[in-house]
Amino acid sequence: MNVGKALASVIVGLTAGALIGMLFAPGKGSDIRMQLSEKEEGFEEALIDKFDEFLNSLSEKFENAKDVVSDFAEQAQIRLDKMKKNDKNVMA
């Protein structure tokens, strides 16, 4: 699943949960809005932190994959050079 779809799913889920919560809430609307606005700040920070963790994890995985590909390319070049050398020795 790509990042855009995951983020959209989270936003849709949060919106649906908030609407259902408001429909079934026992308190007055003004009280509920006050509570939601207070919780919103903490939620926003937590969401940003989680997204940053995700990006850092993705960066680490990308760097690891880049190292693996680089090592593979080096090994392939070494083998190719050996094959070329062997071909020259056979021809001589």
DSSP file (Angstrom, degrees, kcal/mol; ACC not computed):
  #  RESIDUE AA STRUCTURE BP1 BP2  ACC     N-H-->O    O-->H-N    N-H-->O    O-->H-N    TCO  KAPPA ALPHA  PHI   PSI    X-CA   Y-CA   Z-CA
    1    1 A M              0   0    0      0, 0.0     2,-0.1     0, 0.0     0, 0.0   0.000 360.0 360.0 360.0 134.1    0.0    0.0    0.0
    2    2 A N     >  -     0   0    0      1,-0.1     4,-2.1     4,-0.0     5,-0.2  -0.363 360.0-107.9 -83.7 167.9    1.4    3.4   -0.9
    3    3 A V  H  > S+     0   0    0      1,-0.2     4,-2.7     2,-0.2     5,-0.2   0.863 115.0  55.5 -62.7 -39.6    1.8    6.3    1.5
    4    4 A G  H  > S+     0   0    0      1,-0.2     4,-2.3     2,-0.2    -1,-0.2   0.910 109.8  45.3 -62.4 -43.5   -1.0    8.3   -0.1
    5    5 A K  H  > S+     0   0    0      2,-0.2     4,-2.3     1,-0.2    -1,-0.2   0.901 113.7  50.0 -67.7 -39.5   -3.6    5.6    0.3
    6    6 A A  H  X S+     0   0    0     -4,-2.1     4,-2.2     2,-0.2    -2,-0.2   0.930 112.7  46.3 -63.9 -45.2   -2.6    4.8    3.9
    7    7 A L  H  X S+     0   0    0     -4,-2.7     4,-2.3     1,-0.2    -2,-0.2   0.902 112.4  50.4 -65.0 -41.2   -2.8    8.5    4.9
    8    8 A A  H  X S+     0   0    0     -4,-2.3     4,-2.6    -5,-0.2    -1,-0.2   0.898 109.5  51.6 -63.5 -39.9   -6.1    8.9    3.1
    9    9 A S  H  X S+     0   0    0     -4,-2.3     4,-2.5     2,-0.2    -2,-0.2   0.905 109.8  49.5 -63.2 -41.5   -7.4    5.8    5.0
   10   10 A V  H  X S+     0   0    0     -4,-2.2     4,-2.5     2,-0.2    -2,-0.2   0.928 112.3  47.4 -63.0 -44.7   -6.3    7.2    8.3
   11   11 A I  H  X S+     0   0    0     -4,-2.3     4,-2.4     2,-0.2    -2,-0.2   0.917 112.7  48.3 -65.0 -43.6   -8.0   10.6    7.6
   12   12 A V  H  X S+     0   0    0     -4,-2.6     4,-2.5     1,-0.2     5,-0.2   0.918 112.8  49.2 -62.8 -43.0  -11.2    9.0    6.5
   13   13 A G  H  X S+     0   0    0     -4,-2.5     4,-2.4    -5,-0.2    -2,-0.2   0.906 111.9  47.9 -63.2 -42.5  -11.3    6.7    9.6
   14   14 A L  H  X S+     0   0    0     -4,-2.5     4,-2.4     2,-0.2    -1,-0.2   0.907 112.5  49.2 -65.4 -41.3  -10.6    9.6   11.9
   15   15 A T  H  X S+     0   0    0     -4,-2.4     4,-2.4     2,-0.2    -2,-0.2   0.932 112.5  47.1 -63.9 -45.7  -13.3   11.7   10.3
   16   16 A A  H  X S+     0   0    0     -4,-2.5     4,-2.5     1,-0.2     5,-0.2   0.915 112.8  50.0 -63.2 -42.5  -15.9    8.9   10.5
   17   17 A G  H  X S+     0   0    0     -4,-2.4     4,-2.4    -5,-0.2    -1,-0.2   0.904 110.6  49.5 -62.6 -41.3  -15.0    8.2   14.1
   18   18 A A  H  X S+     0   0    0     -4,-2.4     4,-2.2     2,-0.2    -2,-0.2   0.917 111.8  48.3 -64.8 -43.1  -15.3   11.8   15.1
   19   19 A L  H  X S+     0   0    0     -4,-2.4     4,-2.0     2,-0.2    -2,-0.2   0.923 113.3  46.5 -64.5 -44.3  -18.7   12.1   13.4
   20   20 A I  H  X S+     0   0    0     -4,-2.5     4,-1.8     1,-0.2    -1,-0.2   0.913 111.6  52.6 -64.3 -40.9  -20.1    9.0   15.0
   21   21 A G  H  X S+     0   0    0     -4,-2.4     4,-0.5    -5,-0.2    -1,-0.2   0.891 109.2  49.0 -61.3 -39.6  -18.7   10.1   18.3
   22   22 A M  H >< S+     0   0    0     -4,-2.2     3,-0.5     1,-0.2    -1,-0.2   0.872 108.8  53.4 -68.2 -36.8  -20.5   13.5   18.0
   23   23 A L  H 3< S+     0   0    0     -4,-2.0    -1,-0.2     1,-0.2    -2,-0.2   0.873 118.8  33.8 -65.8 -36.5  -23.8   11.8   17.1
   24   24 A F  H 3< S+     0   0    0     -4,-1.8    -1,-0.2    -5,-0.1    -2,-0.2   0.321  87.9 124.8-103.6   8.2  -23.7    9.6   20.2
   25   25 A A    <<  -     0   0    0     -4,-0.5     4,-0.0    -3,-0.5    -3,-0.0  -0.443  53.0-148.0 -72.1 139.8  -22.0   11.9   22.7
   26   26 A P  S    S+     0   0    0      0, 0.0    -1,-0.1     0, 0.0    -4,-0.0   0.659  70.7  79.1 -81.3 -15.1  -24.0   12.6   25.9
   27   27 A G  S    S-     0   0    0      1,-0.2     2,-0.1     2,-0.1    -2,-0.0  -0.236  90.5 -81.3 -90.9 177.6  -22.7   16.1   26.4
   28   28 A K     >  -     0   0    0      1,-0.1     4,-2.3    -2,-0.0     5,-0.2  -0.410  39.5-116.9 -72.9 153.2  -23.6   19.5   24.9
   29   29 A G  H  > S+     0   0    0      1,-0.2     4,-2.7     2,-0.2     5,-0.2   0.881 113.7  52.7 -59.3 -41.5  -22.1   20.4   21.5
   30   30 A S  H  > S+     0   0    0      1,-0.2     4,-1.9     2,-0.2    -1,-0.2   0.894 110.3  48.4 -65.0 -38.4  -20.1   23.4   22.8
   31   31 A D  H  > S+     0   0    0      2,-0.2     4,-2.2     1,-0.2    -1,-0.2   0.913 112.5  48.4 -65.6 -42.0  -18.5   21.2   25.5
   32   32 A I  H  X S+     0   0    0     -4,-2.3     4,-2.7     1,-0.2    -2,-0.2   0.912 110.1  51.1 -65.4 -42.7  -17.7   18.5   23.0
   33   33 A R  H  X S+     0   0    0     -4,-2.7     4,-2.4     1,-0.2    -1,-0.2   0.894 109.5  51.4 -61.8 -38.9  -16.1   21.0   20.6
   34   34 A M  H  X S+     0   0    0     -4,-1.9     4,-1.7     2,-0.2    -2,-0.2   0.925 111.7  46.6 -62.7 -45.3  -14.0   22.4   23.5
   35   35 A Q  H  X S+     0   0    0     -4,-2.2     4,-2.1     1,-0.2    -2,-0.2   0.901 112.2  50.5 -64.9 -40.9  -12.8   18.9   24.3
   36   36 A L  H  X S+     0   0    0     -4,-2.7     4,-2.0     1,-0.2    -1,-0.2   0.906 108.6  51.1 -64.9 -40.9  -12.0   18.1   20.7
   37   37 A S  H  X S+     0   0    0     -4,-2.4     4,-0.8     1,-0.2    -1,-0.2   0.862 110.5  49.9 -66.1 -33.7  -10.1   21.3   20.2
   38   38 A E  H  X S+     0   0    0     -4,-1.7     4,-0.7     1,-0.2     3,-0.3   0.898 114.7  43.6 -69.1 -39.8   -8.0   20.6   23.3
   39   39 A K  H  X S+     0   0    0     -4,-2.1     4,-2.3     1,-0.2    -2,-0.2   0.756 100.1  73.0 -75.8 -24.3   -7.2   17.0   22.1
   40   40 A E  H  X S+     0   0    0     -4,-2.0     4,-2.6     1,-0.2    -1,-0.2   0.877  92.1  54.7 -59.9 -40.1   -6.6   18.2   18.5
   41   41 A E  H  X S+     0   0    0     -4,-0.8     4,-1.9    -3,-0.3    -1,-0.2   0.932 111.1  43.8 -61.9 -47.1   -3.2   19.7   19.4
   42   42 A G  H  X S+     0   0    0     -4,-0.7     4,-2.2     1,-0.2    -1,-0.2   0.876 113.8  51.6 -65.5 -37.6   -1.9   16.5   20.9
   43   43 A F  H  X S+     0   0    0     -4,-2.3     4,-2.7     2,-0.2    -2,-0.2   0.910 107.6  51.7 -66.3 -42.3   -3.2   14.4   18.1
   44   44 A E  H  X S+     0   0    0     -4,-2.6     4,-2.3     1,-0.2    -1,-0.2   0.922 111.6  46.8 -61.3 -44.6   -1.6   16.6   15.5
   45   45 A E  H  X S+     0   0    0     -4,-1.9     4,-2.5     2,-0.2    -1,-0.2   0.910 112.9  49.4 -63.9 -42.0    1.8   16.3   17.2
   46   46 A A  H  X S+     0   0    0     -4,-2.2     4,-2.5     2,-0.2    -2,-0.2   0.900 110.9  49.8 -64.4 -40.7    1.4   12.6   17.6
   47   47 A L  H  X S+     0   0    0     -4,-2.7     4,-2.3     2,-0.2    -1,-0.2   0.903 111.4  48.6 -65.1 -41.6    0.5   12.2   13.9
   48   48 A I  H  X S+     0   0    0     -4,-2.3     4,-2.5    -5,-0.2    -2,-0.2   0.910 111.3  50.6 -64.0 -42.6    3.5   14.3   12.8
   49   49 A D  H  X S+     0   0    0     -4,-2.5     4,-2.4     2,-0.2    -2,-0.2   0.925 111.3  47.7 -61.4 -45.0    5.8   12.2   15.0
   50   50 A K  H  X S+     0   0    0     -4,-2.5     4,-2.4     1,-0.2    -1,-0.2   0.899 111.8  50.1 -63.3 -40.9    4.5    8.9   13.6
   51   51 A F  H  X S+     0   0    0     -4,-2.3     4,-2.5     2,-0.2    -1,-0.2   0.902 110.1  50.4 -65.1 -40.6    4.8   10.2   10.1
   52   52 A D  H  X S+     0   0    0     -4,-2.5     4,-2.5     2,-0.2    -2,-0.2   0.905 110.0  50.6 -62.7 -41.6    8.4   11.3   10.8
   53   53 A E  H  X S+     0   0    0     -4,-2.4     4,-2.5     2,-0.2    -2,-0.2   0.912 110.2  50.4 -60.9 -42.4    9.2    7.8   12.2
   54   54 A F  H  X S+     0   0    0     -4,-2.4     4,-2.5     2,-0.2    -2,-0.2   0.924 110.9  47.9 -61.8 -45.3    7.7    6.3    9.1
   55   55 A L  H  X S+     0   0    0     -4,-2.5     4,-2.5     2,-0.2    -2,-0.2   0.898 111.7  50.1 -64.2 -40.4    9.8    8.5    6.8
   56   56 A N  H  X S+     0   0    0     -4,-2.5     4,-2.4     2,-0.2    -1,-0.2   0.918 111.5  48.7 -63.5 -42.6   13.0    7.7    8.8
   57   57 A S  H  X S+     0   0    0     -4,-2.5     4,-2.3     1,-0.2    -2,-0.2   0.918 111.7  49.4 -61.8 -43.7   12.2    4.0    8.6
   58   58 A L  H  X S+     0   0    0     -4,-2.5     4,-2.2     1,-0.2    -2,-0.2   0.891 110.0  51.1 -62.9 -40.6   11.7    4.3    4.9
   59   59 A S  H  X S+     0   0    0     -4,-2.5     4,-2.5     2,-0.2    -2,-0.2   0.906 109.6  50.1 -63.7 -42.5   15.0    6.2    4.5
   60   60 A E  H  X S+     0   0    0     -4,-2.4     4,-2.5     1,-0.2    -2,-0.2   0.924 111.1  48.6 -62.3 -44.1   16.8    3.5    6.4
   61   61 A K  H  X S+     0   0    0     -4,-2.3     4,-2.4     1,-0.2    -1,-0.2   0.892 111.2  50.6 -63.8 -38.9   15.3    0.8    4.2
   62   62 A F  H  X S+     0   0    0     -4,-2.2     4,-2.5     2,-0.2    -1,-0.2   0.920 110.4  49.0 -64.0 -44.2   16.2    2.7    1.1
   63   63 A E  H  X S+     0   0    0     -4,-2.5     4,-2.3     2,-0.2    -2,-0.2   0.909 111.6  49.6 -62.7 -42.1   19.8    3.2    2.2
   64   64 A N  H  X S+     0   0    0     -4,-2.5     4,-2.3     2,-0.2    -2,-0.2   0.922 111.9  48.0 -62.4 -43.8   20.1   -0.6    3.0
   65   65 A A  H  X S+     0   0    0     -4,-2.4     4,-2.5     1,-0.2    -2,-0.2   0.896 110.1  52.6 -63.9 -39.5   18.7   -1.5   -0.4
   66   66 A K  H  X S+     0   0    0     -4,-2.5     4,-2.3     1,-0.2    -1,-0.2   0.899 109.4  49.4 -63.0 -40.7   21.1    1.0   -2.0
   67   67 A D  H  X S+     0   0    0     -4,-2.3     4,-2.7     2,-0.2    -2,-0.2   0.910 110.6  49.9 -64.5 -42.4   24.0   -0.7   -0.2
   68   68 A V  H  X S+     0   0    0     -4,-2.3     4,-2.5     2,-0.2    -2,-0.2   0.927 112.6  46.6 -62.3 -45.2   22.9   -4.2   -1.3
   69   69 A V  H  X S+     0   0    0     -4,-2.5     4,-2.5     2,-0.2    -1,-0.2   0.902 112.3  50.7 -64.7 -40.9   22.6   -3.1   -4.9
   70   70 A S  H  X S+     0   0    0     -4,-2.3     4,-2.3     2,-0.2    -2,-0.2   0.924 111.2  47.9 -62.9 -45.1   26.0   -1.4   -4.8
   71   71 A D  H  X S+     0   0    0     -4,-2.7     4,-2.5     1,-0.2    -2,-0.2   0.912 111.8  50.5 -61.3 -42.7   27.6   -4.5   -3.3
   72   72 A F  H  X S+     0   0    0     -4,-2.5     4,-2.5     1,-0.2    -2,-0.2   0.910 109.7  50.1 -61.8 -43.0   26.0   -6.6   -6.0
   73   73 A A  H  X S+     0   0    0     -4,-2.5     4,-2.3     2,-0.2    -1,-0.2   0.890 110.3  50.5 -64.4 -39.6   27.2   -4.3   -8.7
   74   74 A E  H  X S+     0   0    0     -4,-2.3     4,-2.4     2,-0.2    -2,-0.2   0.936 111.7  47.3 -62.9 -46.2   30.8   -4.5   -7.3
   75   75 A Q  H  X S+     0   0    0     -4,-2.5     4,-2.4     1,-0.2    -2,-0.2   0.901 111.6  50.8 -62.8 -40.8   30.7   -8.3   -7.2
   76   76 A A  H  X S+     0   0    0     -4,-2.5     4,-2.4     1,-0.2    -1,-0.2   0.899 110.1  50.1 -63.7 -40.6   29.3   -8.5  -10.7
   77   77 A Q  H  X S+     0   0    0     -4,-2.3     4,-2.5     2,-0.2    -2,-0.2   0.909 109.9  50.6 -64.6 -41.8   32.1   -6.1  -12.0
   78   78 A I  H  X S+     0   0    0     -4,-2.4     4,-2.2     2,-0.2    -2,-0.2   0.926 112.5  46.6 -60.9 -46.1   34.7   -8.3  -10.3
   79   79 A R  H  X S+     0   0    0     -4,-2.4     4,-2.5     2,-0.2    -2,-0.2   0.893 111.7  51.2 -64.2 -39.9   33.3  -11.4  -11.9
   80   80 A L  H  X S+     0   0    0     -4,-2.4     4,-2.4     2,-0.2    -2,-0.2   0.917 109.6  49.8 -63.4 -43.2   33.1   -9.8  -15.3
   81   81 A D  H  X S+     0   0    0     -4,-2.5     4,-2.3     2,-0.2    -2,-0.2   0.900 111.1  49.7 -62.3 -41.0   36.7   -8.6  -15.0
   82   82 A K  H  X S+     0   0    0     -4,-2.2     4,-2.6     2,-0.2    -2,-0.2   0.905 110.4  50.3 -64.0 -41.5   37.8  -12.2  -14.1
   83   83 A M  H  X S+     0   0    0     -4,-2.5     4,-2.4     2,-0.2    -2,-0.2   0.913 110.8  48.9 -63.7 -41.7   35.9  -13.6  -17.0
   84   84 A K  H  X S+     0   0    0     -4,-2.4     4,-2.0     2,-0.2    -2,-0.2   0.911 112.0  49.3 -63.2 -42.4   37.5  -11.1  -19.4
   85   85 A K  H  X S+     0   0    0     -4,-2.3     4,-2.1     1,-0.2    -2,-0.2   0.912 111.2  49.1 -63.8 -42.7   40.9  -12.0  -18.1
   86   86 A N  H  X S+     0   0    0     -4,-2.6     4,-2.2     1,-0.2    -2,-0.2   0.892 109.5  52.4 -63.9 -40.2   40.3  -15.7  -18.4
   87   87 A D  H  X S+     0   0    0     -4,-2.4     4,-2.1     1,-0.2    -1,-0.2   0.894 109.6  49.0 -62.7 -39.6   39.1  -15.2  -22.0
   88   88 A K  H  X S+     0   0    0     -4,-2.0     4,-1.6     1,-0.2    -1,-0.2   0.884 111.0  50.3 -66.9 -38.9   42.3  -13.3  -22.9
   89   89 A N  H  < S+     0   0    0     -4,-2.1    -2,-0.2     2,-0.2    -1,-0.2   0.866 111.1  48.6 -67.6 -35.8   44.4  -16.1  -21.3
   90   90 A V  H  < S+     0   0    0     -4,-2.2    -2,-0.2     1,-0.2    -1,-0.2   0.900 111.9  48.8 -70.0 -41.1   42.5  -18.7  -23.3
   91   91 A M  H  <        0   0    0     -4,-2.1    -1,-0.2     1,-0.2    -2,-0.2   0.800 360.0 360.0 -69.2 -29.6   42.9  -16.8  -26.6
   92   92 A A     <        0   0    0     -4,-1.6    -1,-0.2    -5,-0.1    -2,-0.2   0.476 360.0 360.0 -75.3 360.0   46.7  -16.2  -26.0
